[in-house]
Amino acid sequence: MSLQVEKLEHNMAKLTIEVAAEEVEKAIQTAYLKERKKISVPGFRKGKVPRQMIEKMYGAEIFYDEAANSMISEAYPKAYDECEEEIVSQPQIDIVQLEKGKPFIFTAEVALKPEVTLGEYKGLKVDKYSTRVTQKEIDEEVEKERERNARTIEVTDRAVQDKDIVTLDFEGFVDGVAFDGGKGTDYPLTIGSGSFIPGFEEQLIGAEIEKEIEVNVTFPEDYQSEELAGKAATFKCIVHAIKAKELPELDDEFASEVSECETLDDYKAEVKKNIKERKEREGKEKREDQAVEQAVENAQMDIPQPMIDLQVRQMTEDFARRVQQQGLSLEQYFQFTGLNSEKMMEEMKPQAEKRIRTRLVLEAVVKAENIEISEERLEEELKTMAESYQMDVEKLKEFMGENEKAQMKEDIAVQEAVTLISDAAVEA
């Protein structure tokens, strides 16, 4: 196999790959042996028809597609390894020559990793984030904990109020005609949750048990069902049951039940400490994001479109896996949201490009600052990872090859670059 690399515009390249003529003959013979069972010729049993006869009847090209696919799948990875340029996309294959007795020649158009020209990445101005904790924030956090520990009680002596959990039947009508999907029976709904069309839940406040009430709403203009978008509708509703949350008393007993603290004052002090730590983490993250974003804006690079397309496909696959973990297929998700694959991928492109730009700039900073990750530092990260997975670190290492470890080192170095840029930033 031989390889020629031609640089193109916008960090693209064309690889011209040549496979020797004798390899072409081997590939065609292998294709014949694989495909001959599918070919019937009168007078011959299946799989016993001579190759020469098949080629005479159907043309010499009958085995070319299979042979070409075989040679490409073998030759391209070798060319990829041999190429001194860093390839960052899937290849666009084009067959140039495939004939008996001649070398097989094909081209692969690929994207190359762009060079980055760094701008300013030190001394960047960032906002100052306060870590002061107010009494209001402490009270709100304590109230959230009371909500989490509330018990639900049945209510029979009053009408529906805000934040109640109701069980209701409903049926929707547009111009007096019931519409598909507008009916529900024994439906649980928390008032104020925003689960239904705007205005629906508010109109249930004051409804009495087992008494019909009419709710009048207008579907949003961008509603997923085009038949209902922008239409006025009337829902006939009957509330069958009302439940309300009963909050625990705010006292030392409550504090001891929800924390390790013995008194309410100690619990509030702990809440204050936790809020402060959270604000410090968030402030650090915001500072890093703001500084890195400026460093990326100050840098210059020409990103080839196939590199973005590959990132979009990877993001789509990651999203599909997350959706499947929630028990949905991507097709079901599209049905619920009104999206489709093409639209979702188009919407992901700006984010994909931002990810690529950020990673390239951080890698360039790693190079410029000679950031290197020692084996000791890698060992520390592996121990942390093992603890998070509740595994023995040596067992974790068994699952990791040298490539995975090298990738870990790269990722740690990139995070070091983030820290460097952030630490060098100046608060405005």
C-alpha positions in Angstrom: 0.0 0.0 0.0 1.2 3.5 -0.8 -0.2 6.9 0.5 -0.1 10.4 -0.9 -1.4 13.4 1.1 -2.7 16.5 -0.6 -3.5 19.5 1.7 -6.8 21.3 0.7 -8.4 24.5 1.9 -10.0 24.9 5.3 -7.9 22.2 7.0 -9.1 19.5 4.6 -6.9 16.9 3.0 -7.2 14.3 0.3 -5.5 11.0 0.9 -4.7 9.0 -2.2 -4.3 5.3 -1.3 -3.0 2.7 -3.7 -3.3 -1.1 -3.2 -1.1 -3.4 -5.2 -2.6 -5.3 -8.2 -1.9 -8.7 -6.6 -4.0 -7.6 -3.5 -6.8 -6.7 -5.9 -6.8 -10.2 -7.3 -6.9 -11.7 -3.8 -9.8 -9.4 -2.8 -11.8 -10.4 -5.9 -11.2 -14.1 -5.3 -12.3 -13.6 -1.6 -15.4 -11.8 -2.8 -16.2 -14.7 -5.2 -15.8 -17.3 -2.5 -18.2 -15.2 -0.3 -20.8 -14.5 -2.9 -20.9 -17.7 -5.0 -23.5 -19.4 -2.9 -26.0 -16.6 -3.8 -25.6 -17.2 -7.5 -27.6 -19.8 -9.5 -26.5 -21.0 -12.9 -28.4 -23.8 -14.7 -26.4 -27.1 -14.7 -24.4 -26.2 -11.5 -25.1 -26.6 -7.9 -25.2 -23.5 -5.8 -21.8 -22.5 -4.7 -20.1 -24.6 -7.4 -20.2 -22.2 -10.3 -16.7 -21.4 -11.6 -15.7 -17.7 -11.1 -14.8 -17.4 -14.8 -18.3 -18.4 -15.8 -20.0 -16.0 -13.4 -17.8 -13.1 -14.7 -18.5 -14.1 -18.3 -22.3 -14.1 -17.6 -22.6 -11.0 -15.4 -19.4 -9.1 -16.1 -16.1 -8.9 -14.4 -17.5 -6.1 -12.2 -19.9 -8.4 -10.3 -17.4 -8.9 -7.4 -15.9 -5.3 -7.5 -18.2 -3.8 -4.8 -17.4 -6.5 -2.3 -13.7 -6.5 -3.1 -13.5 -2.7 -2.9 -15.2 -2.6 0.5 -12.8 -5.3 1.7 -9.7 -3.5 0.5 -10.9 -0.1 1.8 -11.7 -1.5 5.2 -8.2 -2.9 5.4 -6.2 -0.2 3.7 -7.7 3.0 5.1 -6.9 2.2 8.8 -3.3 1.6 7.7 -3.2 4.9 5.8 -4.7 6.6 8.9 -1.9 5.3 11.1 0.7 6.1 8.5 -0.5 9.7 7.8 1.5 12.2 9.8 -1.4 14.6 9.9 -4.0 14.4 12.7 -7.3 13.3 11.1 -10.5 14.5 12.9 -13.4 13.2 10.8 -14.8 10.2 9.0 -13.4 9.8 5.5 -15.3 10.6 2.3 -14.3 7.7 0.0 -14.1 7.9 -3.7 -12.9 5.0 -5.9 -10.5 6.2 -8.7 -9.4 2.9 -10.2 -10.6 -0.7 -9.9 -9.7 -3.1 -12.7 -8.2 -6.6 -12.9 -4.5 -6.6 -13.2 -4.1 -3.0 -12.0 -3.6 -1.4 -8.6 -6.7 -0.4 -6.7 -6.7 3.4 -6.1 -9.1 5.3 -4.0 -9.2 8.7 -2.3 -10.3 9.6 1.2 -11.2 13.2 1.9 -10.8 14.0 5.6 -10.7 16.9 8.0 -7.4 17.7 9.8 -7.0 19.1 13.3 -6.7 22.9 12.9 -3.8 24.9 14.1 -4.8 27.4 16.8 -3.3 30.9 17.1 -3.7 31.9 20.7 -4.7 35.4 21.7 -4.7 36.7 25.3 -5.5 34.0 27.8 -3.9 35.5 30.9 -5.0 38.6 32.9 -8.6 38.3 31.5 -11.3 40.3 33.3 -14.0 38.3 35.1 -16.9 39.2 37.3 -16.6 38.9 41.1 -19.1 36.5 42.6 -20.2 37.0 46.2 -20.3 34.1 48.6 -22.1 36.0 51.3 -25.1 34.1 52.7 -28.3 36.0 53.7 -30.8 35.0 56.3 -33.4 34.8 53.6 -31.4 32.1 51.8 -31.0 30.1 55.0 -34.8 30.3 55.6 -35.6 29.3 52.1 -33.3 26.2 52.3 -34.8 25.2 55.6 -38.3 25.6 54.2 -37.3 23.4 51.2 -36.3 20.7 53.7 -39.6 21.1 55.5 -41.3 20.6 52.1 -39.3 17.4 51.5 -40.3 16.0 54.9 -43.9 17.0 54.7 -46.6 14.4 54.9 -49.6 14.3 52.6 -53.1 14.4 54.2 -56.6 14.0 52.7 -58.7 17.2 52.7 -62.5 17.0 52.7 -63.7 20.2 54.4 -62.6 22.9 51.9 -62.2 23.8 48.3 -59.0 23.5 46.2 -56.1 25.8 47.1 -52.8 26.6 45.6 -50.2 23.8 45.9 -52.9 21.2 46.6 -52.6 17.8 44.9 -56.0 17.0 43.3 -57.4 13.9 41.5 -59.7 15.0 38.7 -61.6 14.0 35.6 -61.5 16.4 32.7 -62.6 16.6 29.1 -61.7 19.3 26.6 -63.8 20.9 23.9 -63.1 23.2 21.0 -66.1 24.9 19.5 -68.2 22.5 21.5 -66.6 19.4 20.0 -64.4 17.1 22.1 -60.9 16.7 20.7 -58.5 13.7 20.7 -56.2 13.6 23.8 -58.3 16.0 25.7 -59.7 13.6 28.2 -58.4 12.3 31.5 -59.7 10.2 34.3 -58.5 10.2 37.9 -55.6 12.4 36.8 -53.2 13.5 39.6 -52.3 17.2 39.3 -50.4 19.5 41.6 -51.9 23.0 41.5 -49.2 25.5 40.5 -46.9 22.9 39.0 -47.3 24.3 35.5 -48.0 20.9 34.1 -51.1 21.9 32.1 -51.8 24.7 29.7 -51.2 28.2 31.1 -54.3 29.3 33.1 -55.7 25.8 33.6 -54.5 25.1 37.1 -55.3 28.6 38.5 -58.9 28.2 37.5 -59.2 25.0 39.6 -58.5 27.0 42.8 -61.9 27.2 44.6 -63.3 24.1 43.0 -65.3 21.9 45.4 -65.1 18.1 45.5 -67.5 16.3 43.1 -68.8 19.6 41.7 -68.3 20.2 37.9 -66.3 23.3 37.0 -65.5 24.8 33.6 -62.0 25.9 32.8 -61.5 28.2 29.8 -58.0 28.4 28.2 -56.3 29.2 25.0 -53.7 26.8 23.6 -50.3 28.5 22.9 -49.6 29.4 19.3 -46.5 27.1 19.3 -48.5 24.1 20.8 -47.2 20.8 19.5 -50.6 19.8 18.0 -51.2 22.1 15.0 -54.9 21.4 15.2 -55.1 22.9 18.6 -52.4 25.7 18.4 -53.9 29.1 19.2 -57.4 27.7 19.7 -59.7 28.6 22.6 -60.9 25.5 24.6 -63.3 24.7 27.4 -62.5 21.9 29.9 -65.2 20.3 32.0 -63.6 19.2 35.2 -64.7 17.3 38.3 -62.3 17.2 41.3 -62.7 13.8 43.2 -60.1 14.3 45.9 -57.9 16.9 47.4 -54.6 16.3 49.2 -52.4 18.8 51.0 -48.9 18.8 52.4 -48.6 19.1 56.2 -45.2 20.6 57.1 -43.3 19.5 60.2 -42.9 21.9 63.1 -39.7 23.9 62.9 -38.0 22.8 66.1 -35.1 20.9 67.5 -36.8 17.6 66.8 -37.1 18.5 63.1 -33.4 19.5 63.1 -32.3 16.2 64.6 -34.4 14.2 62.1 -33.0 15.9 59.0 -29.4 16.3 60.1 -26.7 15.2 62.6 -27.4 18.4 64.5 -29.2 18.3 67.9 -30.6 21.8 67.9 -32.4 24.0 65.3 -29.7 26.7 65.7 -26.9 24.2 64.9 -28.9 23.0 61.9 -29.3 26.5 60.5 -25.5 27.1 61.0 -24.9 23.9 59.0 -27.3 25.1 56.3 -25.4 28.4 56.1 -22.1 26.6 55.8 -23.4 24.4 53.0 -24.8 27.3 51.1 -21.5 29.2 51.4 -19.6 26.1 50.1 -22.0 25.8 47.2 -21.6 29.5 46.3 -17.9 29.1 46.3 -18.1 26.1 43.9 -20.5 27.9 41.7 -18.4 31.1 41.7 -15.3 29.1 40.8 -17.1 27.4 37.9 -18.5 30.7 36.7 -15.1 32.3 36.9 -13.6 29.4 34.9 -16.3 29.5 32.3 -16.1 33.3 31.8 -12.3 33.3 31.6 -12.1 30.3 29.2 -14.9 31.8 27.0 -12.8 35.0 26.6 -9.7 33.0 25.8 -11.6 31.1 23.1 -12.9 34.3 21.6 -9.4 35.7 21.5 -8.0 32.7 19.6 -8.1 32.1 15.9 -8.7 28.8 14.1 -10.4 27.5 10.9 -12.6 24.5 11.9 -13.5 22.2 9.0 -17.2 21.4 8.6 -16.7 17.6 8.8 -15.1 18.0 12.2 -18.3 19.8 13.4 -20.5 17.1 11.8 -18.7 14.3 13.6 -19.0 16.1 16.9 -22.8 16.6 16.2 -23.2 12.9 15.5 -21.4 12.0 18.8 -23.5 14.4 20.7 -26.7 12.9 19.1 -25.5 9.4 20.1 -24.8 10.5 23.7 -28.2 12.1 23.9 -29.9 9.0 22.5 -28.2 6.9 25.2 -29.4 9.2 27.9 -33.0 9.1 26.6 -32.8 5.3 26.5 -31.7 5.2 30.1 -35.0 7.0 30.9 -36.9 4.3 29.2 -37.6 6.1 25.9 -36.4 5.5 22.4 -35.2 8.5 20.3 -38.2 8.0 18.1 -40.6 8.3 21.0 -38.7 11.4 22.2 -39.2 12.9 18.7 -43.0 12.2 18.9 -43.3 13.9 22.3 -41.3 17.0 21.3 -42.2 17.4 17.7 -38.5 17.3 16.7 -36.8 15.1 14.2 -33.2 13.9 13.7 -32.3 16.5 11.1 -33.7 19.4 13.2 -32.1 18.3 16.4 -28.7 17.9 14.7 -29.0 21.4 13.2 -29.8 22.8 16.6 -26.7 21.1 18.0 -24.3 22.6 15.6 -23.5 25.8 17.5 -22.9 23.9 20.7 -20.8 21.3 18.8 -18.6 24.1 17.3 -18.2 25.7 20.7 -17.1 22.5 22.3 -14.5 22.0 19.5 -13.2 25.5 19.8 -12.9 25.3 23.6 -11.1 22.0 23.5 -8.7 23.2 20.8 -7.8 26.4 22.7 -7.2 24.5 25.9 -5.0 22.0 24.2 -3.1 24.9 22.7 -2.6 26.4 26.2 -1.4 23.0 27.4 1.2 23.0 24.7 2.2 26.7 25.2 2.6 26.3 28.9 4.3 22.8 28.7 1.7 21.3 31.0 2.6 17.7 31.7 0.8 15.2 33.9 3.0 12.8 35.9 2.3 9.2 36.6 1.8 10.2 40.3 -0.9 12.6 39.3 -2.6 10.0 37.1 -2.5 7.6 40.0 -4.3 10.1 42.2 -7.1 10.6 39.6 -7.4 6.8 39.2 -7.8 6.4 43.0 -10.5 9.1 43.0 -12.3 7.4 40.1 -12.1 4.0 41.8 -13.6 5.4 45.0 -16.5 7.0 43.0 -17.2 3.6 41.4 -16.6 1.8 44.7 -13.9 -0.3 43.1 -10.4 -1.4 43.9 -8.0 0.9 42.0 -6.0 -2.1 40.7 -9.2 -3.7 39.4 -10.0 -0.4 37.6 -6.6 -0.4 36.0 -7.2 -3.8 34.5 -10.1 -2.4 32.6 -8.0 0.5 31.2 -5.6 0.2 28.3 -2.7 2.5 27.5 -4.9 4.6 25.2 -7.4 5.2 28.0 -4.7 6.3 30.4 -3.2 8.6 27.7 -6.6 10.1 27.2 -7.0 10.6 30.9 -3.7 12.4 31.0 -4.8 14.7 28.2 -8.1 15.5 30.0 -6.3 16.2 33.3 -3.9 18.5 31.4 -6.8 20.3 29.8 -8.4 20.9 33.2 -5.0 22.2 34.4 -5.2 24.7 31.5 -8.7 25.8 32.7 -7.3 26.4 36.2 -4.3 28.3 34.9 -6.5 30.6 32.8 -8.9 31.1 35.7 -6.2 31.8 38.3 -4.6 34.3 36.0 -7.8 36.2 35.5 -8.5 39.5 37.2 -11.8 40.4 38.9 -13.4 43.5 37.4 
